[in-house]
Amino acid sequence: MSGELTAPGPPASRKNARMPKRRASAGWASIAGAAAAALVLASGGAPPAAADAGVACGPATLATLSSFDAAVANNIDRGELGGSETQVDIGHVTTAPDLLAAVASGNAAATLTAVKRIVYHHFWHIVRLRVLGPSGKLLADFGGPYVIAPVTGTLRLAGNVIGSYVMSVQDDVGFTKLESHAVGDPIAIYVGGRRVTEIGADFPLVEPTASALALDGVRYGLVTLHYNAFPTGTLDALLAVPQPAIQLQAQSCDAVALAETERVVKRIASRFHPLAARYANFVETVHSETGALVVVRIGLRAIAGVGPGPIVLPQSGTVAYQGRTWSVFSFAPTPPARIFVLVAQSV
């Protein structure tokens, strides 16, 4: 990342605690059946073999957990790049009359004034905005120093291209909080090999290259995820995944993935207050961040869900649906409603 990242901006706390409401779409990476679709981790280890319901996950347990947790983080990043709130904020930028007029006239001072108004807007979630003229000349760049998930586009006035922009709705601190809310793994972000933020544990100042590390006396496996930085380049997000208990290693990889899904889903549910009034948003968030199918029912009546779901749903076990076999778990935090979560079994 370049020295451009030193631009001054609003305090990091400006939007880090916001609760995103992402829309489910075909673009989300499904992580149901994580044991079968395990990511190749930064350690260079091979993904775990396809799970067998009667075979212990054993040495593949940590990789299965890491794959699931990493995929949730990647889905969060995708939401910052193309979620519904991001699309709304793009509209705020591309239709701002003061910004368009300033860019069309090539007035850098007026452009910076308009950019600051957009970034500081109380109800919008833009953490940094960079605007260039038609020849690529920089007119304004304002916002936080370490920003993730940049989105680029063109600026038009009366149908004519007058410039371009780079915008982001998330910074490094905000991203770590979103991951912490959903997954709960300790996480740190490194720029140019130096730590710029962390949450959940004290990470080294210099980016570690090992596949495992002791943090605050606890042993973790490390997963390194690479994300786009602002305005160009990359940054690294390191997830510290706790070593699995022996009891968990004795289960099949499908069972491990299901248990991790249940843990994350219940963490997400705890973020919605009151949950009963926000079931639709909860369902969308779970589906977009984990890939699991969620149906909320009172008896046989569905009150929220990703699709109708099977006619008959067990509270636990398996069910055939859409030509596949799904593992099911359920819980009822707001009776009489019950939340059913379906996770596709590995093939």
C-alpha positions as CSV (number, residue, x, y, z in Angstrom):
1,M,0.0,0.0,0.0
2,S,1.2,3.5,-0.8
3,G,1.7,6.7,1.2
4,E,-1.8,7.8,0.0
5,L,-3.1,5.9,3.0
6,T,-2.0,8.6,5.3
7,A,-4.9,10.9,4.3
8,P,-6.6,12.4,7.4
9,G,-10.2,11.5,8.1
10,P,-12.9,11.0,10.6
11,P,-12.4,9.0,13.8
12,A,-12.3,5.2,13.3
13,S,-15.3,4.8,15.5
14,R,-17.5,6.6,13.1
15,K,-19.1,3.5,11.6
16,N,-17.3,0.5,13.0
17,A,-20.2,-0.6,15.2
18,R,-22.9,-0.5,12.5
19,M,-25.0,-3.6,12.0
20,P,-25.1,-4.4,8.3
21,K,-28.3,-5.8,6.7
22,R,-27.1,-7.8,3.7
23,R,-29.3,-9.2,1.1
24,A,-28.9,-12.8,0.2
25,S,-27.8,-13.4,-3.4
26,A,-26.3,-16.0,-5.7
27,G,-22.9,-14.2,-5.3
28,W,-22.4,-15.3,-1.7
29,A,-19.9,-18.1,-1.2
30,S,-21.7,-21.1,0.3
31,I,-19.8,-22.7,3.1
32,A,-22.4,-25.4,4.0
33,G,-20.5,-28.6,4.1
34,A,-17.2,-26.9,4.8
35,A,-15.4,-30.3,5.2
36,A,-15.8,-31.0,1.5
37,A,-15.0,-27.5,0.3
38,A,-12.2,-26.6,2.6
39,L,-10.0,-23.8,1.6
40,V,-6.3,-24.3,1.1
41,L,-4.9,-22.5,4.1
42,A,-2.0,-20.2,4.3
43,S,0.0,-22.9,5.9
44,G,0.1,-24.7,2.6
45,G,-1.8,-27.7,4.0
46,A,-4.1,-29.7,1.8
47,P,-7.8,-29.4,2.4
48,P,-9.4,-32.2,4.4
49,A,-10.7,-35.2,2.6
50,A,-14.4,-35.6,2.0
51,A,-16.0,-36.4,5.2
52,D,-17.5,-39.8,6.0
53,A,-20.2,-39.8,8.6
54,G,-18.5,-42.7,10.3
55,V,-14.9,-41.5,10.2
56,A,-13.4,-39.1,12.8
57,C,-12.2,-35.8,11.4
58,G,-9.0,-36.2,13.4
59,P,-6.1,-34.1,12.0
60,A,-8.4,-32.4,9.5
61,T,-10.5,-30.8,12.3
62,L,-8.5,-27.6,12.6
63,A,-8.5,-27.2,8.8
64,T,-12.3,-27.8,8.7
65,L,-12.9,-25.1,11.4
66,S,-10.4,-22.7,9.7
67,S,-12.1,-23.2,6.3
68,F,-15.5,-22.3,7.7
69,D,-14.3,-19.3,9.7
70,A,-12.3,-18.0,6.7
71,A,-15.2,-18.4,4.4
72,V,-17.4,-16.4,6.8
73,A,-14.8,-13.6,6.8
74,N,-14.7,-13.7,3.0
75,N,-18.4,-13.5,2.7
76,I,-18.3,-10.4,5.0
77,D,-15.8,-8.8,2.6
78,R,-18.1,-9.6,-0.4
79,G,-20.9,-7.8,1.5
80,E,-18.8,-4.7,1.8
81,L,-18.0,-4.9,-1.9
82,G,-21.4,-5.5,-3.3
83,G,-24.1,-5.6,-0.6
84,S,-27.3,-3.6,-0.7
85,E,-25.9,-0.8,1.6
86,T,-22.9,-0.5,-0.6
87,Q,-25.1,-0.1,-3.7
88,V,-27.1,2.6,-1.9
89,D,-23.9,4.5,-1.0
90,I,-22.7,4.3,-4.6
91,G,-25.9,6.1,-5.5
92,H,-25.1,8.8,-2.9
93,V,-21.8,9.4,-4.6
94,T,-22.8,9.3,-8.2
95,T,-25.8,11.5,-7.8
96,A,-24.4,14.2,-5.5
97,P,-25.0,17.6,-7.3
98,D,-22.2,19.4,-5.5
99,L,-19.7,16.7,-6.2
100,L,-20.6,16.4,-9.9
101,A,-20.5,20.1,-10.4
102,A,-17.1,20.4,-8.8
103,V,-15.6,17.5,-10.7
104,A,-17.0,18.8,-14.0
105,S,-15.3,22.2,-13.4
106,G,-12.1,20.6,-12.3
107,N,-12.2,22.5,-9.0
108,A,-10.2,20.5,-6.5
109,A,-11.1,22.6,-3.5
110,A,-14.9,22.3,-4.2
111,T,-14.4,18.6,-4.9
112,L,-12.8,18.1,-1.5
113,T,-15.6,20.0,0.2
114,A,-18.2,17.8,-1.4
115,V,-16.2,14.6,-0.6
116,K,-16.0,15.6,3.1
117,R,-19.7,16.2,3.2
118,I,-20.4,12.7,1.8
119,V,-17.9,11.0,4.1
120,Y,-19.1,12.8,7.2
121,H,-22.8,12.3,6.5
122,H,-24.4,11.0,9.7
123,F,-26.6,8.4,8.0
124,W,-24.3,7.1,5.3
125,H,-21.6,4.5,5.7
126,I,-18.8,5.8,3.5
127,V,-15.4,5.7,5.3
128,R,-13.2,7.0,2.4
129,L,-13.8,8.6,-1.0
130,R,-11.3,9.3,-3.7
131,V,-12.3,11.4,-6.8
132,L,-10.3,11.8,-10.0
133,G,-10.9,14.0,-13.1
134,P,-11.4,12.6,-16.6
135,S,-7.6,12.5,-17.2
136,G,-7.0,10.6,-14.0
137,K,-5.9,13.7,-12.1
138,L,-6.5,13.4,-8.3
139,L,-9.0,16.0,-7.2
140,A,-9.7,14.8,-3.6
141,D,-9.0,11.9,-1.3
142,F,-10.5,11.9,2.2
143,G,-11.2,9.3,4.9
144,G,-9.6,6.8,7.1
145,P,-6.0,5.6,6.6
146,Y,-6.5,1.8,6.5
147,V,-9.5,1.0,4.4
148,I,-10.7,-2.3,3.0
149,A,-13.0,-3.3,0.1
150,P,-12.6,-0.4,-2.4
151,V,-15.3,0.0,-5.0
152,T,-14.6,1.9,-8.2
153,G,-16.9,3.6,-10.8
154,T,-17.4,6.5,-13.1
155,L,-19.0,9.9,-12.5
156,R,-21.3,11.3,-15.2
157,L,-23.1,14.6,-15.7
158,A,-25.7,15.0,-18.4
159,G,-24.7,11.6,-19.8
160,N,-21.0,12.5,-20.1
161,V,-18.2,10.9,-18.2
162,I,-16.5,13.6,-16.1
163,G,-14.4,11.6,-13.8
164,S,-14.1,8.5,-11.6
165,Y,-14.2,7.5,-7.9
166,V,-12.9,4.9,-5.5
167,M,-15.2,4.4,-2.5
168,S,-15.2,2.2,0.5
169,V,-17.8,1.5,3.2
170,Q,-15.5,-0.3,5.6
171,D,-12.2,0.2,7.3
172,D,-9.8,-2.1,9.1
173,V,-11.2,-1.7,12.6
174,G,-14.8,-2.1,11.4
175,F,-14.0,-5.3,9.5
176,T,-12.4,-6.9,12.5
177,K,-15.5,-6.0,14.6
178,L,-17.8,-7.6,12.0
179,E,-15.6,-10.8,12.0
180,S,-15.6,-10.8,15.8
181,H,-19.4,-10.4,16.0
182,A,-20.0,-13.3,13.7
183,V,-17.1,-15.7,14.3
184,G,-15.3,-14.6,17.4
185,D,-11.8,-15.6,16.3
186,P,-9.1,-13.2,17.3
187,I,-8.2,-11.2,14.2
188,A,-5.5,-8.8,13.2
189,I,-4.9,-6.8,10.0
190,Y,-1.4,-6.2,8.6
191,V,-0.4,-3.6,6.0
192,G,3.0,-3.9,4.5
193,G,3.8,-6.6,7.1
194,R,3.0,-4.3,10.1
195,R,0.0,-4.7,12.4
196,V,-2.5,-1.8,12.1
197,T,-5.4,-3.2,14.2
198,E,-6.3,-6.3,16.2
199,I,-9.1,-7.6,18.3
200,G,-9.4,-10.6,20.6
201,A,-5.7,-11.1,21.3
202,D,-2.3,-9.4,21.3
203,F,-0.8,-10.2,17.9
204,P,2.9,-9.6,17.0
205,L,3.7,-6.2,15.5
206,V,5.3,-7.9,12.5
207,E,3.2,-10.2,10.5
208,P,3.9,-13.8,11.5
209,T,4.5,-16.4,8.7
210,A,4.0,-19.5,10.8
211,S,0.9,-21.7,10.5
212,A,0.4,-21.7,14.3
213,L,1.1,-19.3,17.1
214,A,0.6,-18.8,20.8
215,L,-1.3,-15.6,21.6
216,D,-1.7,-14.6,25.3
217,G,-0.7,-18.2,26.3
218,V,-3.3,-19.9,24.0
219,R,-2.3,-22.0,21.0
220,Y,-4.0,-21.1,17.7
221,G,-3.8,-22.1,14.0
222,L,-3.4,-19.1,11.8
223,V,-5.2,-18.4,8.5
224,T,-4.1,-15.5,6.3
225,L,-6.7,-13.9,4.1
226,H,-5.7,-11.3,1.4
227,Y,-8.1,-8.4,0.7
228,N,-8.1,-5.4,-1.6
229,A,-6.8,-2.2,0.1
230,F,-7.7,1.4,-0.7
231,P,-7.1,2.7,-3.3
232,T,-4.9,-0.2,-4.6
233,G,-2.8,-3.0,-3.3
234,T,-3.7,-5.6,-0.6
235,L,-3.7,-6.1,3.1
236,D,-3.7,-9.3,5.2
237,A,-6.2,-10.4,7.7
238,L,-5.0,-13.0,10.1
239,L,-7.5,-15.3,11.8
240,A,-6.4,-17.1,14.9
241,V,-8.5,-20.3,15.1
242,P,-8.4,-22.1,18.5
243,Q,-7.0,-25.6,18.5
244,P,-10.0,-28.1,18.6
245,A,-10.8,-30.2,21.6
246,I,-10.0,-33.9,21.4
247,Q,-13.8,-34.6,21.7
248,L,-14.4,-32.6,18.6
249,Q,-11.7,-34.3,16.6
250,A,-13.5,-37.6,17.3
251,Q,-16.5,-36.4,15.3
252,S,-16.8,-36.6,11.5
253,C,-15.8,-33.5,9.5
254,D,-19.5,-32.9,8.6
255,A,-20.3,-32.9,12.3
256,V,-17.5,-30.5,13.0
257,A,-18.7,-28.1,10.3
258,L,-22.3,-28.4,11.6
259,A,-21.2,-27.6,15.1
260,E,-19.2,-24.6,14.0
261,T,-22.2,-23.4,11.9
262,E,-24.4,-23.7,15.0
263,R,-21.9,-21.7,17.1
264,V,-21.7,-18.9,14.6
265,V,-25.5,-18.8,13.9
266,K,-26.2,-18.4,17.6
267,R,-23.6,-15.6,17.8
268,I,-25.3,-13.8,15.0
269,A,-28.7,-14.3,16.6
270,S,-27.4,-12.6,19.8
271,R,-26.7,-9.4,17.8
272,F,-30.4,-8.8,17.0
273,H,-32.5,-7.0,19.6
274,P,-35.3,-7.9,19.7
275,L,-34.7,-10.9,17.6
276,A,-38.5,-11.7,17.1
277,A,-38.9,-8.3,15.4
278,R,-35.9,-8.7,13.1
279,Y,-36.2,-12.3,11.9
280,A,-36.1,-11.3,8.2
281,N,-32.8,-9.5,8.7
282,F,-31.4,-12.3,10.8
283,V,-32.2,-14.9,8.2
284,E,-30.5,-12.8,5.4
285,T,-27.4,-12.2,7.5
286,V,-27.0,-15.9,8.4
287,H,-27.5,-17.0,4.8
288,S,-25.1,-14.4,3.4
289,E,-22.4,-15.0,6.0
290,T,-22.5,-18.8,6.3
291,G,-24.4,-20.1,3.2
292,A,-26.7,-22.1,5.4
293,L,-30.5,-22.1,4.7
294,V,-32.6,-20.8,7.5
295,V,-36.3,-21.2,8.1
296,V,-38.2,-19.7,11.1
297,R,-41.5,-21.3,11.9
298,I,-44.3,-21.3,14.4
299,G,-45.6,-24.8,14.1
300,L,-45.9,-25.4,10.3
301,R,-46.3,-21.7,9.5
302,A,-43.1,-20.1,8.1
303,I,-42.6,-16.5,9.3
304,A,-39.2,-16.0,7.7
305,G,-36.7,-17.9,5.6
306,V,-34.5,-18.5,2.6
307,G,-37.1,-20.2,0.5
308,P,-40.0,-22.3,1.9
309,G,-37.9,-25.1,3.2
310,P,-39.0,-28.8,3.4
311,I,-42.7,-29.3,4.4
312,V,-41.7,-31.3,7.4
313,L,-38.5,-30.3,9.3
314,P,-37.0,-32.3,12.2
315,Q,-35.6,-30.3,15.1
316,S,-32.3,-32.2,14.5
317,G,-31.0,-34.9,12.3
318,T,-31.2,-34.9,8.5
319,V,-33.7,-34.0,5.8
320,A,-33.9,-34.5,2.0
321,Y,-34.5,-31.2,0.2
322,Q,-33.9,-29.9,-3.4
323,G,-32.2,-33.2,-4.3
324,R,-29.7,-33.0,-1.5
325,T,-29.3,-34.3,2.0
326,W,-29.1,-31.6,4.7
327,S,-28.0,-31.7,8.3
328,V,-30.4,-29.8,10.6
329,F,-30.2,-28.1,13.9
330,S,-32.7,-25.9,15.5
331,F,-33.2,-23.6,18.5
332,A,-36.0,-21.5,19.9
333,P,-34.7,-18.3,21.5
334,T,-38.1,-16.6,21.2
335,P,-40.9,-19.3,21.7
336,P,-43.2,-20.3,20.1
337,A,-41.0,-19.6,17.0
338,R,-38.3,-22.1,16.2
339,I,-35.2,-21.4,14.0
340,F,-34.3,-24.3,11.7
341,V,-30.8,-24.2,10.1
342,L,-30.0,-26.5,7.2
343,V,-26.4,-27.3,6.2
344,A,-25.7,-29.2,3.0
345,Q,-23.8,-32.4,3.7
346,S,-20.6,-33.0,1.8
347,V,-20.9,-35.3,-1.2
